[in-house]
Structure formats: structure tokens, C-alpha cells
Amino acid sequence: MIKGKDLKQAKLVKVELDKERPLTFDFNALCELQEHYIDPFVAINGIATGDVKCLRALMYASLLAGHLVENENDEFDLTINQAGRYLGQIMTADKKYYEEIFEVIVDGITLFFPQLKQEDNSKEESKEDKDSKN
């Protein structure tokens, strides 16, 4: 029998926005994402293509999920537009911080869809093979 403590958990980090906020990509984030995108794979693919609407939805869903982990009974006080504004500030001010945030989100996504990580590894290996032949 599998016990809850044996299950993989999505990473929870603190991000500095208007205040320190928890961020994670767990099952609740996946559900919230589906509220904004019928097909979560479209949203997930948006990371690779740089779809800004998708990036904003992923950020918002991850912030909401982080809030639910730490403050399940408190009102979530951030709108998707505010999440987008903070994301825009991060993208233009600190690329490393932006990459760290999305690394947490991608890690959470691959907990639910491990085949995406395998596909990504296959693409990297294929690219390396092409580079070594040139």
C-alpha cells in the first residue's frame, strides 16, 4: 500500500512579488490551468513557444496552488492580471529569477506528465546528434 508520505510532491518555493508568496505546480494548479485552457497540453506547450498568455496562466495557477498549500482557508488576493504584471516585471528585470520560477513549474508538470520530460530529453539528444555531425 502506498502512503501519502511516499508519494512525490511538487516543490513549493517562495517568490518575491508584491510580497513573499508561495508557488507550486500541483494537481490544484493543473485544475486551475484547465479553467483557462481547455487542453492543459496547449498551455504546457506554450512554455516552449513563449506564449505569454499561457505563461501568465501558468504563473497564476502556480501562485494560487501555492496559496492553497499554505493558506487553505484564506482568501486568495491576486488576480490573473496582477500575476501577469508581476511576471512581466520579472521577465524584463531578472531572467535568472524568471527561469528559476518556471523550473519549479516545469518540474511540477512533469510529475503529472512524465512523458513530457522524456520527450524533452529525446529532443535534446537529437539536437546534440545533429550538432556533433556538423
N, C-alpha and C positions, 0 to 999 in steps of 0.2 A: 504494500500500500504506500502510495506517495503522500508525504506530509507537506503541508504548506511551506515549512522551512526548507524543504528540499527543492522547491521549485525555483527556477531562475526568476529574478526580479529585475525590473527595469531600473536603471541607475537614476537616482534623484540628486540633482545639483541645485545650488543656489546661484541665481543670476542677479546682477545688479542692474535694475532698470530705474523706475521712479523710486523704488525701494527694493530691498532684497526680496526676491521671490523664488519659490521652489519651482523646478521644471523637471518633468519626466515624460517619457512616452510609454504609457502603459495601455492596458485594454480600454480604460476610460478615454484616453486620448484618441485611440483608434475609433471609438464610437463617436466622439465629438467631431473628429475629422470627417466621418461619414455624413454628419449633419451638413457639412459644407461641400463635400464632393461625394456624389453617388458611389463612385468606384474609388476606394482608397488607393488602388494601384495607380490611378491617374495622378493623384496627389503625391504619392511617393515618387513617381517618375519625374514629377516637377522639380525635385531636388536636383537631379542631374541636368535638367534643361534650364534651370534658373527661373522657372515660372514664379513670378513674385506673388501672385495671388495665392498660389499653392504654398509658398514659403511662409506667408503670413498666416494661413490657416493651420499649418503645422506648428508654428510658434504659439499661436493662440491655444490650440488643443493641448499642447505640451504644458503650457502655463496653467491652464485650467486643471489638468490632471495632477500637476504638482500641488496645486492649491488643495485639491480634494484629498490628497495623501496626508497633508499636514493640518488642514482646517476643514474637515468634512462638514461641520455644522455652521461654518461662517459663510457669509455671502461673498461670492467672487466679485471683486470690484474692478474688473478690467474688461473693456470691450475689445472686439476684434480689431477695430480701427486703432485703438491705443496700442495693442500688441504690434500692429503694423508700423506705427510711428516709432516705437522703440526698436523694432527690427531694422528699420531704415537707418536710424541713428547708429546702431551697432555696425551695420554693413558698411557705412561710409566712414566710420571713425576707427574701428578696430577689427580688421579682417581676422586676426588670430582668435579673438573672443567669439566672433561670429562662427568660425569653424569649430571651436570647442562646443558651442551650443548645439550646432547641427550634428556633431559627432554623437552627442547624447541621444538626440532624436533618432538618428540612423541606427544606433545600437539598439534602441528600444524597438524600432520597426523590425529589425532582423530577429528579435526574439519571437515575434509572431509569424514572420515570413522568412525563415532561414534560407529558402531558395534564392532570395534576392541577394544575399551575401555570396552564395555560391556563383550566381550569375555574374556578379561584380568581379569576383576573383577570376572567373573564366575570361572576362573581357580584358582584365589586366594582363593575364598570361598571354592572351592572343596578341595584345599590343606589344608586349615585350618580345614575342617571337618575331613580329614584323620588324621591330626596331633592330633586332640582332641580325636579321637577314640583309638589312640595308647598309 
